[in-house]
Every structure is written in structure tokens, then in C-alpha cells.
Amino acid sequence: MKANIGLIGLAVMGQNLVLNMNDHGFKVAVYNRTTSKVDEFLDGPAKNTQVVGTHSLEQLVNSLETPRMIMLMVKAGTVVDQYIDDLIPLLAAGDIIIDGGNSLFTDTNRRTQYLQEKGLLYVGTGVSGGEEGARHGPSIMPGGNKAAWPAVKPIFQAISAHVDGDPCCEWVGDNGAGHYVKMVHNGIEYGDMQLICEAYQLLAEGLNLSTDEMQAIFAEWNQGELSSYLIEITANILAYKEDDGQALLDSILDTAGQKGTGKWTGINALDLGIPLTLIGESVFARCLSAQKDERIRAAKALPKTSASFSGDKAEMIQAIRQALYASKIISYAQGFRLMREAAKEYKLALNYGDIALMWRGGCIIRSQFLNDIKQAYQQNPDLENLLLADFFVEAMKQAEAGWRQAVILGIQLGIPTPAFSSALAYFDGYRTERLPANLLQAQRDYFGAHSYERTDRPRGEFFHTDWTGRGGKTASTTYTV
């Protein structure tokens, strides 16, 4: 009996997906460039399973039923293209190549078209949930050539996480849509993590709470509207003690890494002219954390004042909770607004309610909160911005006062809150009917004759003023972001 699907790349995610597929009754053939890893896998985690080991791409392809499905779990970039080119001569029309890595969506666009020209089907799919999700049920976001979906669907929906009986996997859209949505997911993940870190620092430095006190707070927050995987693991991290009884967290160096998907999200937002301020600040916060030696020198040269909090701690803890919740709403509002613009720009037929459903389980940003987003798009599929949904209008009203108190606390004590603060600035800007961009546009017209529109004339009419009496009447080319 031939295998149902092949998988290339036996790092942790690849191995766990294979074991997940095996648990659900699918026969999987595996290959790894370092072939010894195949034997180690079969003698170790895959022992006594129906997983088939292969030592060449030819052997892998020949072990599969038709249409052949081969999933790549390899590093994004040129490695994917190399495997595609190596597989093409071995495959027949209608066979399917699946990229389950974190590829840039434009690469998936290109690969889908490239393989279609050769009679092959391509699927670029986001897979979120880390090692645990891959093993027991991730969130899966497939896109590419939809002709492949009937063959891929039974496996993907079986191995994905399920919430209320619904699989956290649905077809996202053509070409790079799946990887685009995964990119935004990862950007939101950056934002969620930074927000939690800012709440942690306000509690630790601002309120001088112990690790045990903070652990109890995060555990309590995980029972309410902030209930999520990231809040849950934060409580678990705070509870983890080393052999000497000290919190492990206190011994971890404060320099963060990144793999690029958050940066891609920010770059794409700039390309599309969509303010993604919170996620952008989250990326920059990681960059700043990496400048550890420089920060040590700056801390000595530019010491902070010795101010301390003297108010009601219980009240401020609730204010920090409200800041975390309100800022989280902003992060998702910006992320979904970016997807809305991308759908228009790249002609993607995205279903935002389905995306929220796919993120409810399995993935890193899974949370109770996503049910509210799902309901908002069920009620209004054409919703411009989550901030305009009735549920979130009310939530922001309830959280605003505490949110401002938390940001003020950071300002007073010199504790950086880039994500909290940028989220609040976006919120205030979004609901401001008249921004100072009239002055900005006047400045542009003054020095560069870029022209402006008037409040007393129809939109689309542009004017130029000779501000100094020495300029001319000719305006520069008009353009907008």
C-alpha cells in the first residue's frame, strides 16, 4: 500500500506533523537531505508507526499514491526553490507540492504560477502552533492553486486543531493568500508578545511586584477576556523555578530574536499605506533589545529619575489589564485592516470571519478574543475596521481610562511602553475627525509645490499657492500613499 502523502524536512515541526498525520490514519513517506535523520526518526519517535522512510527523492516520489502530494517543511527561501526544481522532473501532471514553511507570500505567488505552467499544483500554507501544535493540532492556512484543495483538505482538516467541532483550517485563497494570512498572524503574534512584556515590566518595575505575585495576576487574567495561549504560557513561565528556587525568567538575557515575518508585515503595511503602528513598534522593540551593550552604556550616561509609584496597586493592576486588552484590540484591528487592503490590492477573496475561526485554536495567538472577532464579521462581512463593531466600541469605552493610566505610569517612571503608547496614539488618531495633516500638506506645498485639497471644494480638486510671492503657479505631481 502506497503512502498518502510525502514530507521533506525532519526538523521538529516536520517530525511532529508526520506523527500527527500518522495518528489520524494517514500513511506518510518521509525524506531528509541528511538521510541519517530518516533512520533516526524511524528508530525513535516514529518507531512502530506506519511511517515510511526514503533515502532519495526518487524513492519518495515512487512511494506515493496518485495524485502525489509532497509537503516541504524546510527553511524558507532558495531551499524551497531548489526542492521544487529537483521534484519537477519526477512528478506528473496533477501532482501537488505543498510548502508548509514561513515563505514570503510573493514567493508563493511566483511558485504557484511557475508550477501551474508545468501542469503541477502548488499549495503555500501557513502552519502555526509551534512544536505542540504541529504534534496535536495546529492552525493551518492553505492557499495557492485551489484545484489542489480537494486532495489536501481531508489531511489538513483532520490534523488541524478543532474548536466547537470546527477545524482550524479552511481554504484561504489563490496564490500566496495562505502565506499572506500567516504573515499577518505572525505580525499580530509579535504585537501580542510585546504587549504582554510591557504589562510584565509595568507590574515588575512600576509596581515592584514579585514574580509569584505577577504569576498569580497572569493566571487570573487568563480566566477572563484576556484568556489566550500567550497569557497562559506567561503564567507558566513566571511559575518556573530553578533548582535554587529562583525564577528562571530572572536569569534570561533581555535580548530578543526574530525570524523576519513581523518585519515583512510592517514592510507590506508601508507598501499599502496602512498604519500598522503597534506591530511596527513590536519589531523595533526587539531590535532595541538586541543593542544590549549599548543600552548598558546609555543606562549609566542617562540614568533614570528615582520616581516610584505611590498609588493604589490593585487599581493600577486593573489599569494595566485594561491597557493590555485595549491595545490587543488595536493590534487585531490594524492587522485585519491590513488584510482588507491586501485583499483589494492583490485581488484576494479573504473571508475574515473564517480567518478568525482558523486562529481560535492551535496557533500561537489563539484566544477567547477571536470568537468576538468572528462574530463581528458574521454580523457585518464588510466591516471596515474592528473598532467600529458594536462589541469593540463598548470594550474600548470600558478600557480607555485604565489604558491611559497605565501609559502615564510608564511615562512617569521611565518605563518604555512603545506598543501600549503607539496603540493609544492610533486609537486617538483614528477617531479624530480633523488631524493636523492640513498643516503638513501646506508645508509640502510650500517647499515642494505638492498641492493640497480644500475643505470648501470637492475631493479630487488640487490647489497650489505661491506662498512667498517668488514661486510659480506650476504644481508638482500629485500623489498619495
Secondary structure as GFF3:
##gff-version 3
##sequence-region A 1 481
A	DSSP	beta_strand	5	8	.	.	.	ID=ss1
A	DSSP	alpha_helix	12	23	.	.	.	ID=ss2
A	DSSP	beta_strand	28	31	.	.	.	ID=ss3
A	DSSP	alpha_helix	36	43	.	.	.	ID=ss4
A	DSSP	beta_strand	52	53	.	.	.	ID=ss5
A	DSSP	alpha_helix	57	62	.	.	.	ID=ss6
A	DSSP	beta_strand	69	72	.	.	.	ID=ss7
A	DSSP	alpha_helix	78	87	.	.	.	ID=ss8
A	DSSP	three_ten_helix	88	90	.	.	.	ID=ss9
A	DSSP	beta_strand	96	99	.	.	.	ID=ss10
A	DSSP	alpha_helix	105	117	.	.	.	ID=ss11
A	DSSP	beta_strand	121	128	.	.	.	ID=ss12
A	DSSP	alpha_helix	130	136	.	.	.	ID=ss13
A	DSSP	beta_strand	139	144	.	.	.	ID=ss14
A	DSSP	three_ten_helix	146	148	.	.	.	ID=ss15
A	DSSP	alpha_helix	149	159	.	.	.	ID=ss16
A	DSSP	beta_strand	162	163	.	.	.	ID=ss17
A	DSSP	beta_strand	166	167	.	.	.	ID=ss18
A	DSSP	beta_strand	173	174	.	.	.	ID=ss19
A	DSSP	alpha_helix	177	201	.	.	.	ID=ss20
A	DSSP	pi_helix	202	206	.	.	.	ID=ss21
A	DSSP	alpha_helix	211	221	.	.	.	ID=ss22
A	DSSP	alpha_helix	229	239	.	.	.	ID=ss23
A	DSSP	three_ten_helix	248	251	.	.	.	ID=ss24
A	DSSP	alpha_helix	261	272	.	.	.	ID=ss25
A	DSSP	alpha_helix	277	289	.	.	.	ID=ss26
A	DSSP	alpha_helix	292	301	.	.	.	ID=ss27
A	DSSP	alpha_helix	313	346	.	.	.	ID=ss28
A	DSSP	alpha_helix	352	358	.	.	.	ID=ss29
A	DSSP	alpha_helix	369	379	.	.	.	ID=ss30
A	DSSP	three_ten_helix	386	388	.	.	.	ID=ss31
A	DSSP	alpha_helix	390	413	.	.	.	ID=ss32
A	DSSP	alpha_helix	418	430	.	.	.	ID=ss33
A	DSSP	alpha_helix	437	448	.	.	.	ID=ss34
###
